[in-house]
Amino acid sequence: MTTYLSGETASPSQNLDVPSRALAIGAHPDDIEFGCGGTLAKWAAKGCEIFHLVCTDGSKGTWDPDVDGAALARRRQREQTDAARILGGSAPVTFLGWTDGELESGMVQRGQIVEAIRRLKPDIILAHDPWKRYRLHPDHRHAGFLATDGVVAARDPLFFPELGAPHRPSKMLLWEADQPDHEENLDEELFQRKLLALKAHSSQYESTMGVNRLDDESQLVAFENRIRTRLSENSLSHNGQLSEVFKLIDKI
Ligand SMILES: [Zn+2]
């Protein structure tokens, strides 16, 4: 049971019917794999077409002040493309290419999301929860609002009429939610696929995965254990099953 701020309680939902098309929208290369990589792999294995859209170029994703940002951005595009393929995604990944750390949720960016939604026609959109409290990184907040605002604009014909026919997804799943109410369960094989996709982002080992020596296998094992523990503790059913959890929005 989940307790909400209002005191209302409700049973969490589990394991949506596999959609035919899903679009995941992340701020940076690797956010999608952290947020919903296992869910995407599960759906792809059952015939769902999976699409990735990444808003920024990831050019500031390092602790090394001497790194060439443009070279890092190129490397991260390759890593993201590899990760999407590992999950069973449909090529190509859509890269909006906004500068890392400077993403805004304005009308230009919203139009780009509308274009992607109307072109790819997903049944379900997965994205950052923009309402997560005390979130510091602005790109995650803006990417979340771009996804939610983009869905509203994509579904109605008078928004961006120059961008094609409206398309209304049936659901959104928001990861990083303060109040998750839906879980997608992962078996060991799907967990390993999520890990493999995360490890494709090798430029991020030090800054987000706590791995600063690639020759030290124990650090990669520790990373795997941290992800496994997080997914196990996530379980809304409190049965320890590996789960990715979301806020489900099913009225669009
Ligand atoms: Zn990120």
Boltz pocket constraint, residues with backbone or C-beta under 6 A from the ligand:
constraints:
  - pocket:
      binder: B
      contacts: [[A, 27], [A, 28], [A, 29], [A, 31], [A, 140]]
      max_distance: 6.0
